[in-house]
Amino acid sequence: MPPTDFWQFPTIDPVILHIWGPIAIRWYGLAYIAGFAFAFWWGNRQAKRSDHWTKDQFSDLLFWCFLGVVLGGRIGYVLFYKFGSFIDNPLFLFQVFDGGMSFHGGLLGVIVAMFAYAKAKQRPVLQVGDFIAPLVPMGLFFGRLGNFINGELWGRVTDVPWAIVFPSGGPVPRHPSQLYEALLEGLLLFFIIWWFQKQPRGRGAISGLFLLGYGVARFVVEFFREPDAHLGLLSLGMSMGQWLTIPMILLGIGLLYRASQQQKVAQP
């Protein structure tokens, strides 16, 4: 089918409202707010039902994780995807108003924040991770919707009936890979974790399931997502996103196995 037979995605200004100078309300920023609002609500819900957490403790942890997401997401994006721009101009790291966040960098930032919080509060780090893991998928869901509205990070060229012609993606129809990610990494993973944690699990199991679930979902979707133009496909024909998910998948499997072994020992 010619491109005219596919849905032409409208050009949407990524800025919802200009406030002053470079300060503005953006669709992607709104997605972040929605993700943190959900995390705040669901985390308080978990704390109310937990014997190990209070609402005040959760609020403190959420602040640490917020810093980890923002700082890690930006630093990760620059190091993983725009390192050349950083070498040419180190101030590029601080040009946040031009956009650019990496989930893998944000995840590393959250992990650092969790370790720091666990050490400061003398808590087992996997206990912290198991509490935070269920809050992340819906943040991914809203973030990918933000990518879709911005018409960015689109998929590879295709002729499937639901393909979309994105203004910034040329005149060719593409996979709406942002929506694939929103559904798989976001909604589906959230409900899997929600179902999984209904039963008592060994420490680290929920963290492991999140890492494994996200890693597998992202690895699969990368086959439909257009590789970054300045990177292309790397060795073995895999994208940067796929290479970055492999350690997550392996660590997730390891944590799930460790938790299952602990659970067997704990059983009479």
C-alpha positions in Angstrom: 0.0 0.0 0.0 1.3 3.5 -0.7 2.0 5.8 2.3 -1.1 7.8 1.7 -3.2 4.7 2.7 -1.7 4.8 6.2 -2.6 7.1 9.1 -0.6 10.3 8.8 0.4 11.2 12.3 -0.3 14.9 13.0 2.5 17.3 13.9 2.1 18.0 17.6 4.1 20.7 19.3 6.1 18.9 22.1 5.6 22.0 24.2 2.2 22.3 25.8 2.8 25.8 27.3 5.7 28.2 27.2 6.3 29.7 30.6 9.5 31.8 30.3 12.6 31.4 28.1 13.6 27.7 27.9 11.1 26.8 30.7 8.0 25.2 29.4 5.5 22.4 30.0 6.2 19.6 27.6 4.2 16.4 26.8 7.2 14.3 27.9 7.4 16.2 31.2 3.7 15.7 31.7 4.3 11.9 31.2 7.0 12.0 33.9 4.6 13.7 36.2 1.9 11.1 35.5 4.3 8.3 36.1 5.4 9.8 39.5 1.8 10.5 40.5 0.9 6.8 39.9 4.1 5.7 41.7 3.1 7.9 44.7 -0.4 6.5 44.8 0.5 2.9 44.3 3.5 3.1 46.7 1.3 4.5 49.4 -1.2 1.7 48.8 1.6 -0.8 49.2 2.9 0.8 52.3 -0.5 0.7 53.9 -0.5 -3.1 53.4 3.1 -3.7 54.4 4.6 -4.7 57.7 8.0 -3.2 56.7 7.1 0.2 55.2 5.3 3.4 56.3 4.0 6.2 54.1 6.7 8.5 55.4 9.5 6.0 54.6 8.1 5.5 51.2 7.9 9.3 50.5 11.5 9.6 51.5 12.5 6.7 49.2 10.5 8.1 46.3 12.4 11.4 46.5 15.7 9.5 46.3 14.5 7.5 43.3 13.2 10.7 41.6 16.7 12.1 41.8 18.1 8.8 40.5 15.7 8.7 37.5 16.3 12.3 36.4 20.1 12.4 36.9 20.7 8.8 35.8 18.4 9.2 32.8 20.2 12.2 31.5 23.7 11.0 32.2 22.9 7.6 30.7 21.4 9.2 27.5 24.6 11.3 27.0 27.0 8.4 27.7 25.1 5.6 25.8 23.7 7.6 22.9 25.3 11.0 22.6 28.9 10.6 23.9 30.3 12.3 20.8 28.2 15.4 21.4 29.4 15.4 25.1 33.1 15.2 24.0 32.6 18.1 21.6 30.7 20.1 24.2 30.6 18.9 27.9 27.9 21.4 28.6 25.6 19.2 26.4 25.0 17.2 29.5 23.1 20.1 31.0 21.0 20.9 27.9 18.0 19.1 29.3 15.5 21.5 27.6 16.5 19.9 24.3 15.3 16.5 25.6 17.1 13.2 25.8 16.6 10.6 28.6 17.7 7.0 28.7 15.7 4.3 30.5 18.8 2.2 31.2 20.5 5.3 32.6 17.5 6.1 34.7 17.4 2.5 36.0 21.1 2.7 36.9 20.3 6.0 38.7 17.5 4.3 40.6 19.7 1.4 41.6 22.4 3.8 42.9 19.7 5.7 44.8 18.3 2.4 46.3 21.8 1.4 47.4 22.4 4.8 49.0 18.9 4.7 50.7 19.4 1.2 51.9 22.8 2.0 53.4 21.5 5.3 55.0 18.5 3.6 56.5 20.2 0.2 57.2 17.7 -1.8 55.0 18.4 -4.8 52.8 18.8 -3.4 49.3 16.7 -6.1 47.7 13.9 -5.3 50.1 14.0 -1.7 48.8 14.1 -3.0 45.2 11.1 -5.3 45.7 9.1 -2.3 46.9 10.1 -0.1 44.1 9.9 -2.5 41.2 6.0 -2.6 40.9 6.0 1.2 40.6 8.2 1.4 37.5 6.2 -0.2 34.7 3.4 2.5 34.7 6.0 5.2 34.5 7.3 3.5 31.4 3.8 3.3 30.1 3.3 7.1 30.4 6.8 7.8 29.1 6.2 5.8 25.9 2.9 7.6 25.4 4.9 10.8 25.7 7.3 9.5 23.0 4.3 8.7 20.8 2.7 12.1 21.2 6.0 13.7 20.4 6.3 11.5 17.2 9.8 10.3 18.2 11.5 7.0 18.7 9.3 5.5 16.0 9.6 2.0 14.6 11.1 0.5 11.4 9.5 0.8 8.0 6.6 -1.7 7.5 3.4 -2.2 5.6 1.3 -3.7 8.5 -2.3 -2.2 8.4 -1.7 -0.2 11.7 1.5 1.4 10.4 1.8 5.2 10.9 3.6 7.8 8.8 5.4 10.0 11.4 6.3 13.6 10.3 9.9 13.3 11.5 10.2 9.7 10.1 10.0 10.6 6.5 7.2 9.7 4.0 7.2 6.0 4.8 4.9 4.0 7.1 6.5 2.7 10.3 5.7 0.5 13.3 4.3 2.5 16.2 6.9 0.9 18.4 6.3 3.4 21.2 2.9 1.9 21.7 4.3 -1.6 21.6 6.7 -0.6 24.4 3.9 1.1 26.4 1.8 -2.1 26.3 4.6 -4.6 26.9 7.0 -2.8 29.2 4.2 -0.9 30.8 0.7 -2.3 31.2 1.5 -6.0 30.7 4.6 -6.0 33.0 2.7 -4.1 35.7 -0.1 -6.6 35.7 2.3 -9.6 35.7 4.2 -8.2 38.7 0.9 -7.3 40.4 -0.3 -10.9 40.0 3.2 -12.3 41.0 3.4 -10.4 44.3 0.1 -11.7 45.5 1.8 -14.7 46.9 4.8 -14.6 49.4 8.1 -14.5 47.4 11.7 -14.8 48.4 13.6 -11.5 48.7 14.7 -10.2 45.4 12.1 -12.2 43.4 10.0 -9.1 42.4 13.1 -7.1 41.5 14.2 -10.1 39.4 10.9 -10.4 37.6 10.9 -6.8 36.7 14.4 -6.9 35.3 13.7 -10.1 33.4 10.3 -8.9 32.1 11.5 -5.5 31.0 14.6 -6.9 29.4 12.7 -9.5 27.4 10.0 -7.0 26.3 12.5 -4.4 25.3 14.7 -6.9 23.5 11.7 -8.0 21.4 10.4 -4.6 20.6 13.8 -3.5 19.5 13.3 -5.7 16.4 10.5 -3.3 15.4 12.0 0.0 16.6 14.3 2.0 14.3 17.9 1.9 15.6 19.4 5.2 16.5 20.7 6.8 13.3 24.1 7.7 14.7 24.6 4.2 16.1 22.7 1.8 13.8 22.9 -1.9 14.5 25.9 -3.0 16.4 27.7 -6.4 16.5 25.6 -9.5 15.8 23.0 -7.2 14.2 21.7 -6.1 17.6 20.8 -2.5 18.6 22.3 -0.6 21.6 18.9 -1.2 23.4 19.2 -4.9 23.0 22.8 -5.1 24.2 21.8 -3.1 27.3 19.0 -5.4 28.1 21.2 -8.6 28.2 22.7 -7.8 31.6 19.2 -7.0 32.9 17.9 -10.4 31.7 20.8 -12.3 33.3 20.5 -10.4 36.6 16.8 -10.9 36.6 17.2 -14.7 36.1 19.8 -14.8 38.8 17.7 -12.9 41.4 14.6 -15.1 40.7 16.7 -18.3 41.1 18.3 -17.0 44.3 14.9 -16.1 45.7 13.4 -19.5 44.8 16.3 -21.2 46.6 15.8 -19.1 49.7 12.1 -19.9 49.6 12.8 -23.6 49.5 15.1 -23.4 52.5 12.6 -21.4 54.4 9.9 -24.0 53.9 9.5 -26.6 56.6 
